[in-house]
Amino acid sequence: MEAKRKENHFADLQKNRAQIEAGQHWGWLRYLAQYYLYGSDEAEDLIDDPKIAEKALLNCFDFLAPMCRL
């Protein structure tokens, strides 16, 4: 069951990679932020390039800005 979940997760990453790297995918932003902040070992099994997290997080500011109130 765990192997199937990882396979589905990786397939979703590949399917949505452009949106993820652009910082415009809510679910992956949350997941990658947790990976980046807490260094989750599980994430290393699910992403093929650790730079994806940095790209997504650096590119998400414009996407998230309208949701932030100052």
C-alpha positions as CSV (number, residue, x, y, z in Angstrom):
1,M,0.0,0.0,0.0
2,E,2.8,2.4,0.9
3,A,4.6,1.8,-2.4
4,K,1.4,2.5,-4.3
5,R,0.9,5.8,-2.4
6,K,4.5,6.9,-3.2
7,E,4.0,5.9,-6.8
8,N,0.9,8.0,-7.0
9,H,2.5,10.9,-5.3
10,F,5.5,10.9,-7.7
11,A,3.1,10.6,-10.7
12,D,1.2,13.7,-9.4
13,L,4.5,15.6,-9.1
14,Q,5.4,14.8,-12.7
15,K,1.9,15.6,-13.9
16,N,1.8,19.0,-12.2
17,R,5.5,19.8,-12.2
18,A,5.1,23.1,-14.2
19,Q,2.4,24.4,-11.8
20,I,4.4,23.2,-8.8
21,E,7.7,24.9,-9.9
22,A,5.7,28.1,-10.6
23,G,4.6,28.1,-7.0
24,Q,0.9,27.8,-7.9
25,H,-0.1,24.4,-6.5
26,W,-1.6,24.7,-2.9
27,G,-1.1,21.1,-1.9
28,W,2.4,20.8,-3.1
29,L,3.3,24.2,-1.7
30,R,2.2,23.0,1.8
31,Y,4.1,19.8,1.4
32,L,7.3,21.3,0.1
33,A,7.2,24.1,2.7
34,Q,7.1,21.4,5.4
35,Y,9.9,19.5,3.7
36,Y,12.0,22.6,3.4
37,L,11.4,23.7,7.0
38,Y,11.5,20.4,8.8
39,G,13.7,18.4,6.4
40,S,11.3,15.5,6.1
41,D,13.1,12.3,5.0
42,E,10.0,11.1,3.3
43,A,10.1,13.9,0.8
44,E,13.4,12.7,-0.6
45,D,11.6,9.5,-1.8
46,L,8.8,11.6,-3.5
47,I,10.7,14.3,-5.3
48,D,13.4,13.6,-7.8
49,D,15.1,17.0,-7.5
50,P,15.4,18.8,-4.1
51,K,15.6,22.1,-6.0
52,I,11.9,21.8,-6.8
53,A,11.1,22.8,-3.2
54,E,13.2,26.0,-3.5
55,K,11.8,26.8,-7.0
56,A,8.3,26.4,-5.8
57,L,8.8,28.4,-2.6
58,L,10.7,31.2,-4.3
59,N,8.0,31.5,-7.0
60,C,4.9,31.4,-4.8
61,F,4.9,35.0,-3.5
62,D,2.8,36.4,-6.3
63,F,0.4,33.5,-6.0
64,L,0.0,33.9,-2.2
65,A,0.1,37.7,-2.0
66,P,-3.6,38.2,-2.7
67,M,-4.5,35.9,0.2
68,C,-2.4,37.8,2.7
69,R,-3.8,40.8,4.6
70,L,-1.5,43.4,6.1
